[in-house]
Amino acid sequence: MWTTLKLAADGVGAEALADALLRAGALSVSIEDRDAGTADEAPQFGEPGLDDPHAWRRNWVVALLPADQDIGALIAHLGLPADCEREVARLAEQDWVRLTQSQFDPIRISQRLWIVPSWHEAPDAQAITLRLDPGLAFGTGSHPTTRLCLRWLDAHLRAGEAVLDYGCGSGILAIAAARLGAARVLGCDLDPQAVVAARDNAWRNQVDAEFFLPDALPAGAFDVVVANILTNPLKALMPLLAARTRRGGRLVLSGILAGQAAEVMALYGAAFDMRVWRMDEGWACLHGDKR
């Protein structure tokens, strides 16, 4: 058995309280929106440049503790009032690996393209299957922005093209491009862990794709450049992505909220003929032809 302790905290104090719980011996700590499931729920996408650096105004800080933890003593140790808002529950032992795996089923991206975790059989022997497990790097196909890019690649990528996946995360878009017939596939990411994860995923999928940190990315322009990031970094990256797309080549941008699409298209319009390709759950995928 384990004990879970939920403590109320405001946006400013949540991270400090989480750190204090870890120092006090909590096995794990997470921060949740206390208004989740209500009209006051505040979705956060973690985009750089947001004015408010805190996750939510009202939080639950959730700690996993040993079953025999003295909650009163812990609260006193944290310097919190004895009557602070909290919830305490008992949690039975579970097979955490099986529980986690049960939450990730194969994802059908298109008529022929599937994302399948390693513990599942391929649902269709004729399908193009991308083997990908949830891990450290962003991009397992469950988010609308990733699905939009995958669907674009499935619908529009031509055999033999050279593809750059900028901000590759798990490498899923680069791997899909290779499986869909691209002749040369490169990816890059600022996060060294993402580069390692992408290389490992490419190896697992038996595709020829190379991944780099930005400073090590080989020179050259590409037939297709895909960037599934977020609006603010995409705006900053416009000159770089334009330079990496050959004349007549195509650019695919995602990670853009629908209300931000016009602004991004206007900026990239200096080098591309831009249009909205498709929307999904409030996210836009943009397509541009390099002039």
C-alpha positions, 0 to 999 in steps of 0.5 A: 500500500501507498499513501497519496497526499494532495495539497492545495497551492497557488501558482506561485507556491506549487513548484516550491511545495513540490520540491519540499515534498521531494526533499522530505522523502516523497517518492514522486510529486506532480502538479495538477489543475485544481479546477480540472473538469470545471468551467474554470479549467485552464489548459496549458500548452507550455509555450515559450513566451507566455506571460504567466510562468506558472502552470495554473492559478489553483493547483493540487500538489500530489505526492506519493508517500510510504503507507505509514507516513505520518501526514500531520508530522509531514505537514508540520515539517513543511511549515503548513497550517495544520488545517491546510486544504488537503486530501489523503488516500490509500493506493494499493500495490499495482503492476505499474508497467502493465497499468502504463502499457494498458493506457497506450493502444495502437493509433490509426493515423490514416487508412494505411498508417498506424503507430503501434507500441512495442507490446502490441501486435500490428493491427493490419499486416498491410499497414505501414506501422511505426513502432513507438513507445511513450518515452522522454521525447515529445511525439507519440502520435496521440497529440493532434499536431503530430497527427496532422503532420503525419497525415500530411506526409502520408498524403503528400510526400513523394518517393525519393524526396529529402526531408528535414524534421526540425524539432524532431522530438521522438523522431516520429515524423522523420521515421514516418517520412522514411517509411513512406519513401523519402530518400534522405531523412534528417532530424534535429532537436535542441534537447540531447535526450530527444536526439538519443531517443530519435536515433533509438526509435529509428533503429527500432523501426529499421529506417535510415534517418539521422538526427543531430543537435542544431549546431551539428546539422549538415548544410543543405536544403530539402524538398520537405521541411516539417516543424511541429513545434509551437508558434513563438519558436516557429516565428523565430525560426522563419529565416532558418526554415526558409533557408533549409527549404529548397526553391519549389520545396514544401514547408509543413508547420504545426503546433499552431493554435487556430487563432495564431495561424494567420499571424504565422502565415503572414510572417512566412508569406515573405518566402512561401505561398502559405495556406492552412492545410487542415485543422484538428481540435483547435490546432492548425497545420500550415502548408507552404510552397517555397518561391 
